[in-house]
Amino acid sequence: MDDKETGHKGGERIAKVIARAGLASRREAEAWIAAGRVAVNGAPISSPALNVTEHDRITVDGEPLPTRERTRLFLYNKLRGLITTHSDPQGRPTIFQRLPKDLPRLISVGRLDFNTEGLLLLTNDGALARVLELPTTGWLRRYRVRAHGTVTQAQLDALHEGVTISGIHYGAIEASIERVQGSNLWLSFGIREGKNREVRTVLGHLGLDVTRLIRVSFGPFQLAELAEGQVEEVKTRVLREQLGTKLVALSGADFSAPPRPPRPASAKRDGPEAPQKKPVHHAWRPREEERPGKKLRRKYHGADAVVEIRRQPPAGVARKDKLTDRKGRIVSVERHGEAKRYGEKPRDGEKRGREEPRKPFEKRGRGGNTRNQRRHSPDRSAGPRPRNPRRR
């Protein structure tokens, strides 16, 4: 493509400049350009095939492109259940929603699957992210894998020459068995290409079912003792030394510019924030406002009272009554039907009940209701039974 087509002599592609400013990755910048959100010198552009220089005025959504910030790199310990993207169409939680708000807009170096955890590199320089994730860079990505099944070290050693699965060739892989626990085993797995689901695909080809996958290192950067969900920035001096002159030249990293202060989130660029979920309480009993409504149920003494309250009330005139609960409290109730009176003869079709009310503490049977009455009952012909004196 000649200079007339690009419109400028020299310079860099517009998508690369936007990525260096830390607004988006190259792919996202190209999508913004295709949507007409980017303008150069006041004129909207629709193609990323344009070179710009420092003299051009670039705007995104009408806002001027921020000045380039010092290249920064962060280590992040990703949790399971997070998506490595800025926005998910299915509404799943993303890693960028969990990052502290005072950080600049960051881009991930590669991706980790939804159920993969461990080290993830984040940077504010899109060009650096692109260079580090290329297979030609040759940085080793090491994982600890827990898998179900059996495999021999000889099978893992054969992966040093690479393997082709379903027409896709995977490069050299470093794998070794760390320990075996029954039907499970822990492996150390190192790759340099980082293709989509490479670890799970290769181990599945060997008959293993991956149950846990943790990335412990990416190139010279280690997960070490970084806590889950925490972020740690790599010092500029260490980053420059670990990248080396070759990678610094390829990425065009700039370590001389000062860091830009944190900017407020933009609804157009970053999209709406996900609604904050209530914190999970691990107590056995949920909080009062989260518990479903609980109906008040009272227990009453007497089987007739319980049945009368719970069953369908018969037709009749309602009348008020009072019952006593198990704690001695008087509870007002409403009864339906005619009141049952003791001492009356039963009507036709009515069950026979007690003909006469019982006296307090009265027990039917032979000999009265108390011990003394049974002993001194008048039907004894010989009189009361003599007492036996206690032996001392």
Secondary structure in CASP SS format (residue, H / E / C, confidence):
PFRMAT SS
TARGET T0000
AUTHOR 0000-0000-0000
METHOD secondary structure of the structure
MODEL  1
M C 1.00
D C 1.00
D H 1.00
K H 1.00
E H 1.00
T H 1.00
G C 1.00
H C 1.00
K C 1.00
G C 1.00
G C 1.00
E E 1.00
R E 1.00
I H 1.00
A H 1.00
K H 1.00
V H 1.00
I H 1.00
A H 1.00
R H 1.00
A C 1.00
G C 1.00
L C 1.00
A C 1.00
S C 1.00
R H 1.00
R H 1.00
E H 1.00
A H 1.00
E H 1.00
A H 1.00
W H 1.00
I H 1.00
A H 1.00
A C 1.00
G C 1.00
R C 1.00
V E 1.00
A E 1.00
V E 1.00
N C 1.00
G C 1.00
A E 1.00
P E 1.00
I C 1.00
S C 1.00
S C 1.00
P C 1.00
A C 1.00
L C 1.00
N E 1.00
V E 1.00
T C 1.00
E C 1.00
H C 1.00
D C 1.00
R C 1.00
I E 1.00
T E 1.00
V E 1.00
D C 1.00
G C 1.00
E E 1.00
P E 1.00
L C 1.00
P C 1.00
T C 1.00
R C 1.00
E C 1.00
R C 1.00
T C 1.00
R C 1.00
L E 1.00
F E 1.00
L E 1.00
Y E 1.00
N E 1.00
K E 1.00
L C 1.00
R C 1.00
G C 1.00
L C 1.00
I E 1.00
T C 1.00
T C 1.00
H C 1.00
S C 1.00
D C 1.00
P C 1.00
Q C 1.00
G C 1.00
R C 1.00
P C 1.00
T E 1.00
I H 1.00
F H 1.00
Q H 1.00
R C 1.00
L C 1.00
P C 1.00
K C 1.00
D C 1.00
L C 1.00
P C 1.00
R C 1.00
L C 1.00
I E 1.00
S E 1.00
V C 1.00
G C 1.00
R C 1.00
L C 1.00
D C 1.00
F C 1.00
N C 1.00
T E 1.00
E E 1.00
G E 1.00
L E 1.00
L E 1.00
L E 1.00
L E 1.00
T E 1.00
N C 1.00
D C 1.00
G H 1.00
A H 1.00
L H 1.00
A H 1.00
R H 1.00
V H 1.00
L H 1.00
E H 1.00
L C 1.00
P H 1.00
T H 1.00
T H 1.00
G C 1.00
W C 1.00
L C 1.00
R E 1.00
R E 1.00
Y E 1.00
R E 1.00
V E 1.00
R E 1.00
A E 1.00
H E 1.00
G C 1.00
T C 1.00
V C 1.00
T C 1.00
Q H 1.00
A H 1.00
Q H 1.00
L H 1.00
D H 1.00
A H 1.00
L H 1.00
H H 1.00
E H 1.00
G C 1.00
V E 1.00
T E 1.00
I E 1.00
S C 1.00
G C 1.00
I E 1.00
H E 1.00
Y E 1.00
G C 1.00
A C 1.00
I C 1.00
E E 1.00
A E 1.00
S E 1.00
I E 1.00
E E 1.00
R E 1.00
V E 1.00
Q E 1.00
G C 1.00
S C 1.00
N E 1.00
L E 1.00
W E 1.00
L E 1.00
S E 1.00
F E 1.00
G E 1.00
I E 1.00
R C 1.00
E C 1.00
G C 1.00
K C 1.00
N C 1.00
R C 1.00
E H 1.00
V H 1.00
R H 1.00
T H 1.00
V H 1.00
L H 1.00
G H 1.00
H H 1.00
L C 1.00
G C 1.00
L C 1.00
D E 1.00
V E 1.00
T E 1.00
R E 1.00
L E 1.00
I E 1.00
R E 1.00
V E 1.00
S E 1.00
F E 1.00
G C 1.00
P C 1.00
F E 1.00
Q E 1.00
L C 1.00
A C 1.00
E C 1.00
L C 1.00
A C 1.00
E C 1.00
G C 1.00
Q C 1.00
V E 1.00
E E 1.00
E E 1.00
V C 1.00
K C 1.00
T H 1.00
R H 1.00
V H 1.00
L H 1.00
R H 1.00
E H 1.00
Q H 1.00
L H 1.00
G H 1.00
T H 1.00
K H 1.00
L H 1.00
V H 1.00
A H 1.00
L H 1.00
S H 1.00
G C 1.00
A C 1.00
D C 1.00
F C 1.00
S C 1.00
A C 1.00
P C 1.00
P C 1.00
R C 1.00
P C 1.00
P C 1.00
R C 1.00
P C 1.00
A C 1.00
S C 1.00
A H 1.00
K H 1.00
R H 1.00
D H 1.00
G C 1.00
P C 1.00
E C 1.00
A C 1.00
P C 1.00
Q C 1.00
K C 1.00
K C 1.00
P C 1.00
V C 1.00
H C 1.00
H C 1.00
A C 1.00
W C 1.00
R C 1.00
P C 1.00
R C 1.00
E H 1.00
E H 1.00
E H 1.00
R C 1.00
P C 1.00
G C 1.00
K C 1.00
K C 1.00
L C 1.00
R C 1.00
R C 1.00
K C 1.00
Y E 1.00
H C 1.00
G C 1.00
A H 1.00
D H 1.00
A H 1.00
V H 1.00
V H 1.00
E H 1.00
I H 1.00
R H 1.00
R C 1.00
Q C 1.00
P C 1.00
P C 1.00
A C 1.00
G C 1.00
V C 1.00
A E 1.00
R E 1.00
K E 1.00
D E 1.00
K E 1.00
L E 1.00
T E 1.00
D E 1.00
R C 1.00
K C 1.00
G C 1.00
R C 1.00
I E 1.00
V E 1.00
S E 1.00
V E 1.00
E E 1.00
R E 1.00
H E 1.00
G C 1.00
E C 1.00
A C 1.00
K C 1.00
R C 1.00
Y C 1.00
G C 1.00
E C 1.00
K C 1.00
P C 1.00
R C 1.00
D C 1.00
G C 1.00
E C 1.00
K C 1.00
R C 1.00
G C 1.00
R C 1.00
E C 1.00
E C 1.00
P C 1.00
R C 1.00
K C 1.00
P C 1.00
F C 1.00
E C 1.00
K C 1.00
R C 1.00
G C 1.00
R C 1.00
G C 1.00
G C 1.00
N C 1.00
T C 1.00
R H 1.00
N H 1.00
Q H 1.00
R H 1.00
R H 1.00
H C 1.00
S C 1.00
P C 1.00
D C 1.00
R C 1.00
S C 1.00
A C 1.00
G C 1.00
P C 1.00
R C 1.00
P C 1.00
R C 1.00
N C 1.00
P C 1.00
R C 1.00
R C 1.00
R C 1.00
END
